[in-house]
Amino acid sequence: MDFISILSIFVLACFVGYYVVWSVTPALHTPLMAVTNAISSVIVVGALIAAAAAGSPGAKWLGLIAVALASVNIFGGFAVTERMLAMYKKKDRPDRDPKGNGGKH
């Protein structure tokens, strides 16, 4: 593939990704984050395969950078997803009585 074709696919993917993410309802952002984490893990596997098959040292370094950036993206995505899921958990009410009698005397 020539450079123009690759650039066109990249720009099209950026536009599609932008409109897909911004058209999702707020209730579905947590599952969307989980899916993007899964996609990033596939990118890590692909970068590892590409770096292993690369012949030049420059390509291996680019593969290492791709693996590092995708790993940071996965870690950040899971951290944000965990915080979003924590918002949906019920918070326990502390007892009003310090002795643990539930406020009854």
MDTraj code that builds the backbone (N, CA, C; nanometers):
import mdtraj as md
import numpy as np

residues = "MET ASP PHE ILE SER ILE LEU SER ILE PHE VAL LEU ALA CYS PHE VAL GLY TYR TYR VAL VAL TRP SER VAL THR PRO ALA LEU HIS THR PRO LEU MET ALA VAL THR ASN ALA ILE SER SER VAL ILE VAL VAL GLY ALA LEU ILE ALA ALA ALA ALA ALA GLY SER PRO GLY ALA LYS TRP LEU GLY LEU ILE ALA VAL ALA LEU ALA SER VAL ASN ILE PHE GLY GLY PHE ALA VAL THR GLU ARG MET LEU ALA MET TYR LYS LYS LYS ASP ARG PRO ASP ARG ASP PRO LYS GLY ASN GLY GLY LYS HIS".split()
xyz = np.array([
    [0.0851, -0.1188, 0.0000],
    [0.0000, 0.0000, 0.0000],
    [0.0885, 0.1236, 0.0000],
    [0.0442, 0.2213, -0.0716],
    [0.1206, 0.3456, -0.0734],
    [0.0819, 0.4334, 0.0453],
    [0.1582, 0.5381, 0.0646],
    [0.1408, 0.6241, 0.1818],
    [0.0046, 0.6931, 0.1829],
    [-0.0442, 0.7349, 0.0676],
    [-0.1735, 0.8053, 0.0609],
    [-0.2873, 0.7134, 0.1052],
    [-0.2830, 0.5881, 0.0667],
    [-0.3875, 0.4932, 0.1082],
    [-0.3850, 0.4717, 0.2587],
    [-0.2660, 0.4547, 0.3133],
    [-0.2535, 0.4338, 0.4578],
    [-0.2999, 0.5575, 0.5339],
    [-0.2622, 0.6760, 0.4860],
    [-0.3044, 0.8007, 0.5506],
    [-0.4556, 0.8187, 0.5413],
    [-0.5141, 0.7834, 0.4282],
    [-0.6598, 0.7950, 0.4122],
    [-0.7337, 0.7028, 0.5089],
    [-0.6849, 0.5809, 0.5239],
    [-0.7470, 0.4874, 0.6185],
    [-0.7350, 0.5398, 0.7607],
    [-0.6199, 0.5959, 0.7952],
    [-0.5995, 0.6505, 0.9294],
    [-0.6943, 0.7670, 0.9571],
    [-0.7072, 0.8591, 0.8631],
    [-0.7963, 0.9744, 0.8821],
    [-0.9414, 0.9284, 0.8916],
    [-0.9810, 0.8342, 0.8077],
    [-1.1172, 0.7815, 0.8137],
    [-1.1436, 0.7136, 0.9474],
    [-1.0467, 0.6369, 0.9968],
    [-1.0622, 0.5714, 1.1271],
    [-1.0733, 0.6739, 1.2392],
    [-1.0007, 0.7846, 1.2292],
    [-1.0111, 0.8906, 1.3309],
    [-1.1509, 0.9510, 1.3326],
    [-1.2063, 0.9807, 1.2149],
    [-1.3408, 1.0382, 1.2093],
    [-1.4460, 0.9401, 1.2609],
    [-1.4370, 0.8154, 1.2193],
    [-1.5340, 0.7152, 1.2646],
    [-1.5243, 0.6967, 1.4155],
    [-1.4028, 0.6867, 1.4678],
    [-1.3844, 0.6718, 1.6121],
    [-1.4397, 0.7893, 1.6897],
    [-1.4171, 0.9104, 1.6393],
    [-1.4676, 1.0302, 1.7063],
    [-1.6200, 1.0277, 1.7137],
    [-1.6851, 0.9997, 1.6027],
    [-1.8312, 1.0018, 1.6016],
    [-1.8919, 0.8845, 1.6783],
    [-1.8242, 0.7713, 1.6808],
    [-1.8757, 0.6571, 1.7578],
    [-1.8696, 0.6870, 1.9069],
    [-1.7566, 0.7400, 1.9529],
    [-1.7408, 0.7666, 2.0965],
    [-1.8360, 0.8759, 2.1422],
    [-1.8519, 0.9819, 2.0662],
    [-1.9362, 1.0925, 2.1107],
    [-2.0847, 1.0659, 2.0945],
    [-2.1220, 0.9600, 2.0202],
    [-2.2647, 0.9287, 2.0072],
    [-2.3108, 0.8241, 2.1086],
    [-2.2200, 0.7741, 2.1914],
    [-2.2559, 0.6745, 2.2927],
    [-2.3229, 0.7443, 2.4108],
    [-2.4300, 0.6853, 2.4611],
    [-2.4967, 0.7424, 2.5778],
    [-2.4069, 0.7273, 2.7005],
    [-2.4204, 0.8163, 2.7982],
    [-2.3327, 0.8092, 2.9162],
    [-2.3399, 0.6769, 2.9919],
    [-2.4529, 0.6093, 2.9869],
    [-2.4651, 0.4821, 3.0593],
    [-2.3785, 0.3722, 2.9982],
    [-2.3381, 0.3904, 2.8736],
    [-2.2598, 0.2869, 2.8061],
    [-2.1113, 0.3192, 2.7978],
    [-2.0664, 0.4225, 2.8658],
    [-1.9246, 0.4571, 2.8590],
    [-1.8365, 0.3526, 2.9265],
    [-1.8830, 0.2916, 3.0347],
    [-1.8020, 0.1903, 3.1030],
    [-1.7805, 0.0675, 3.0148],
    [-1.8837, 0.0115, 2.9507],
    [-1.8564, -0.1002, 2.8589],
    [-1.7694, -0.0587, 2.7405],
    [-1.7846, 0.0649, 2.6948],
    [-1.7011, 0.1124, 2.5850],
    [-1.5548, 0.1160, 2.6264],
    [-1.5280, 0.1567, 2.7502],
    [-1.3907, 0.1578, 2.8002],
    [-1.3348, 0.0159, 2.8056],
    [-1.4159, -0.0794, 2.8467],
    [-1.3692, -0.2180, 2.8529],
    [-1.3349, -0.2704, 2.7138],
    [-1.4144, -0.2345, 2.6154],
    [-1.3878, -0.2791, 2.4782],
    [-1.2606, -0.2146, 2.4245],
    [-1.2404, -0.0871, 2.4519],
    [-1.1185, -0.0222, 2.4034],
    [-0.9947, -0.0791, 2.4714],
    [-1.0071, -0.1228, 2.5967],
    [-0.8939, -0.1904, 2.6614],
    [-0.8629, -0.3219, 2.5909],
    [-0.9652, -0.3942, 2.5505],
    [-0.9431, -0.5198, 2.4783],
    [-0.8779, -0.4938, 2.3428],
    [-0.9199, -0.3886, 2.2749],
    [-0.8589, -0.3542, 2.1463],
    [-0.7125, -0.3161, 2.1657],
    [-0.6824, -0.2437, 2.2713],
    [-0.5437, -0.2068, 2.2981],
    [-0.4581, -0.3288, 2.3270],
    [-0.5146, -0.4289, 2.3912],
    [-0.4357, -0.5500, 2.4166],
    [-0.4063, -0.6239, 2.2863],
    [-0.4975, -0.6187, 2.1900],
    [-0.4712, -0.6774, 2.0589],
    [-0.3600, -0.5998, 1.9888],
    [-0.3571, -0.4682, 2.0075],
    [-0.2512, -0.3862, 1.9491],
    [-0.1159, -0.4238, 2.0082],
    [-0.1111, -0.4534, 2.1370],
    [0.0147, -0.4950, 2.1999],
    [0.0632, -0.6259, 2.1376],
    [-0.0263, -0.7207, 2.1183],
    [0.0127, -0.8482, 2.0575],
    [0.0631, -0.8252, 1.9149],
    [-0.0071, -0.7419, 1.8391],
    [0.0364, -0.7113, 1.7027],
    [0.1709, -0.6410, 1.6989],
    [0.1936, -0.5499, 1.7920],
    [0.3224, -0.4800, 1.7975],
    [0.4347, -0.5755, 1.8345],
    [0.4076, -0.6703, 1.9238],
    [0.5092, -0.7700, 1.9585],
    [0.5438, -0.8577, 1.8381],
    [0.4436, -0.8991, 1.7633],
    [0.4676, -0.9820, 1.6449],
    [0.5438, -0.9027, 1.5392],
    [0.5038, -0.7770, 1.5176],
    [0.5713, -0.6945, 1.4179],
    [0.7151, -0.6648, 1.4581],
    [0.7387, -0.6407, 1.5858],
    [0.8747, -0.6119, 1.6313],
    [0.9626, -0.7359, 1.6220],
    [0.9056, -0.8527, 1.6468],
    [0.9843, -0.9761, 1.6379],
    [1.0217, -1.0075, 1.4936],
    [0.9340, -0.9737, 1.3995],
    [0.9598, -1.0029, 1.2588],
    [1.0428, -0.8946, 1.1909],
    [1.0629, -0.7823, 1.2567],
    [1.1352, -0.6709, 1.1950],
    [1.2823, -0.7062, 1.1797],
    [1.3383, -0.6622, 1.0683],
    [1.4783, -0.6909, 1.0434],
    [1.5706, -0.5804, 1.0914],
    [1.5267, -0.4569, 1.0804],
    [1.6152, -0.3453, 1.1150],
    [1.5998, -0.3080, 1.2620],
    [1.7063, -0.2570, 1.3221],
    [1.6972, -0.2141, 1.4627],
    [1.5981, -0.0994, 1.4834],
    [1.5830, -0.0122, 1.3847],
    [1.4877, 0.0983, 1.3965],
    [1.3446, 0.0491, 1.4086],
    [1.3122, -0.0546, 1.3320],
    [1.1777, -0.1118, 1.3390],
    [1.1542, -0.1790, 1.4732],
    [1.2574, -0.2407, 1.5272],
    [1.2432, -0.3030, 1.6596],
    [1.2212, -0.1970, 1.7672],
    [1.2895, -0.0833, 1.7560],
    [1.2694, 0.0251, 1.8527],
    [1.1293, 0.0842, 1.8409],
    [1.0810, 0.0993, 1.7171],
    [0.9440, 0.1484, 1.6997],
    [0.8434, 0.0493, 1.7573],
    [0.8701, -0.0800, 1.7424],
    [0.7839, -0.1819, 1.8032],
    [0.7846, -0.1734, 1.9544],
    [0.9032, -0.1487, 2.0117],
    [0.9131, -0.1324, 2.1571],
    [0.8340, -0.0107, 2.2042],
    [0.8433, 0.0986, 2.1304],
    [0.7679, 0.2196, 2.1666],
    [0.6178, 0.1936, 2.1553],
    [0.5757, 0.1209, 2.0505],
    [0.4332, 0.0890, 2.0343],
    [0.3829, 0.0031, 2.1492],
    [0.4626, -0.0944, 2.1903],
    [0.4230, -0.1805, 2.3024],
    [0.4137, -0.0992, 2.4307],
    [0.5103, -0.0108, 2.4540],
    [0.5094, 0.0701, 2.5764],
    [0.3887, 0.1638, 2.5800],
    [0.3607, 0.2321, 2.4694],
    [0.2471, 0.3253, 2.4672],
    [0.1131, 0.2526, 2.4797],
    [0.0994, 0.1398, 2.4133],
    [-0.0255, 0.0638, 2.4251],
    [-0.0423, 0.0080, 2.5659],
    [0.0678, -0.0288, 2.6304],
    [0.0592, -0.0787, 2.7684],
    [0.0150, 0.0313, 2.8639],
    [0.0675, 0.1516, 2.8443],
    [0.0240, 0.2654, 2.9262],
    [-0.1241, 0.2931, 2.9025],
    [-0.1671, 0.2825, 2.7774],
    [-0.3081, 0.3043, 2.7445],
    [-0.3971, 0.2007, 2.8122],
    [-0.3541, 0.0755, 2.8132],
    [-0.4326, -0.0299, 2.8784],
    [-0.4412, -0.0048, 3.0283],
    [-0.3277, 0.0270, 3.0906],
    [-0.3272, 0.0527, 3.2348],
    [-0.4181, 0.1708, 3.2697],
    [-0.4065, 0.2796, 3.1954],
    [-0.4917, 0.3956, 3.2209],
    [-0.6384, 0.3656, 3.1975],
    [-0.6678, 0.2861, 3.0953],
    [-0.8066, 0.2495, 3.0680],
    [-0.8675, 0.1663, 3.1784],
    [-0.7904, 0.0713, 3.2308],
    [-0.8423, -0.0086, 3.3413],
    [-0.8573, 0.0747, 3.4682],
    [-0.7670, 0.1694, 3.4907],
    [-0.7784, 0.2553, 3.6088],
    [-0.9039, 0.3425, 3.6003],
    [-0.9291, 0.3989, 3.4828],
    [-1.0487, 0.4824, 3.4653],
    [-1.1749, 0.3976, 3.4750],
    [-1.1737, 0.2780, 3.4165],
    [-1.2902, 0.1898, 3.4237],
    [-1.3200, 0.1507, 3.5674],
    [-1.2149, 0.1234, 3.6453],
    [-1.2360, 0.0889, 3.7863],
    [-1.2988, 0.2053, 3.8628],
    [-1.2545, 0.3259, 3.8354],
    [-1.3128, 0.4428, 3.9031],
    [-1.4579, 0.4643, 3.8608],
    [-1.4880, 0.4381, 3.7331],
    [-1.6257, 0.4536, 3.6866],
    [-1.7162, 0.3488, 3.7506],
    [-1.6676, 0.2259, 3.7630],
    [-1.7481, 0.1217, 3.8266],
    [-1.7656, 0.1473, 3.9754],
    [-1.6678, 0.2114, 4.0387],
    [-1.6790, 0.2424, 4.1814],
    [-1.7913, 0.3424, 4.2076],
    [-1.8260, 0.4230, 4.1092],
    [-1.9355, 0.5186, 4.1273],
    [-2.0697, 0.4479, 4.1408],
    [-2.0817, 0.3270, 4.0861],
    [-2.2087, 0.2554, 4.0897],
    [-2.2258, 0.1684, 4.2136],
    [-2.1207, 0.1522, 4.2927],
    [-2.1302, 0.0692, 4.4126],
    [-2.2013, 0.1446, 4.5233],
    [-2.2767, 0.0691, 4.6045],
    [-2.3433, 0.1300, 4.7191],
    [-2.2414, 0.1583, 4.8274],
    [-2.2580, 0.2710, 4.8896],
    [-2.1702, 0.3064, 5.0001],
    [-2.2360, 0.2624, 5.1303],
    [-2.1587, 0.1967, 5.2168],
    [-2.2111, 0.1521, 5.3457],
    [-2.2242, 0.2708, 5.4392],
    [-2.3362, 0.2736, 5.5110],
    [-2.3556, 0.3788, 5.6110],
    [-2.2883, 0.3370, 5.7402],
    [-2.2096, 0.4232, 5.7982],
    [-2.1480, 0.3872, 5.9269],
    [-2.2521, 0.3916, 6.0385],
    [-2.2300, 0.3091, 6.1398],
    [-2.3195, 0.3094, 6.2556],
    [-2.3068, 0.4423, 6.3288],
    [-2.4182, 0.4868, 6.3823],
    [-2.4143, 0.6122, 6.4584],
    [-2.3623, 0.5893, 6.5990],
    [-2.3766, 0.4670, 6.6472],
    [-2.3289, 0.4335, 6.7806],
    [-2.1873, 0.3776, 6.7688],
    [-2.0907, 0.4367, 6.8385],
    [-1.9537, 0.3868, 6.8261],
    [-1.9361, 0.2456, 6.8801],
    [-2.0298, 0.1962, 6.9612],
    [-2.0191, 0.0609, 7.0154],
    [-2.0666, -0.0443, 6.9157],
    [-2.1258, -0.0022, 6.8051],
    [-2.1709, -0.0970, 6.7041],
    [-2.3089, -0.1521, 6.7297],
    [-2.3913, -0.0855, 6.8097],
    [-2.5262, -0.1328, 6.8391],
    [-2.6279, -0.0832, 6.7372],
    [-2.5830, -0.0195, 6.6321],
    [-2.6763, 0.0287, 6.5313],
    [-2.7580, 0.1474, 6.5775],
    [-2.7134, 0.2201, 6.6748],
    [-2.7840, 0.3373, 6.7231],
    [-2.8896, 0.3066, 6.8263],
    [-2.9067, 0.1814, 6.8675],
    [-3.0061, 0.1455, 6.9683],
    [-2.9387, 0.1388, 7.1042],
    [-3.0102, 0.1776, 7.2073],
    [-2.9542, 0.1759, 7.3438],
    [-3.0204, 0.0721, 7.4275],
])
top = md.Topology()
chain = top.add_chain()
for i, resn in enumerate(residues, 1):
    res = top.add_residue(resn, chain, resSeq=i)
    for name in ("N", "CA", "C"):
        top.add_atom(name, md.element.get_by_symbol(name[0]), res)
traj = md.Trajectory(xyz[None], top)
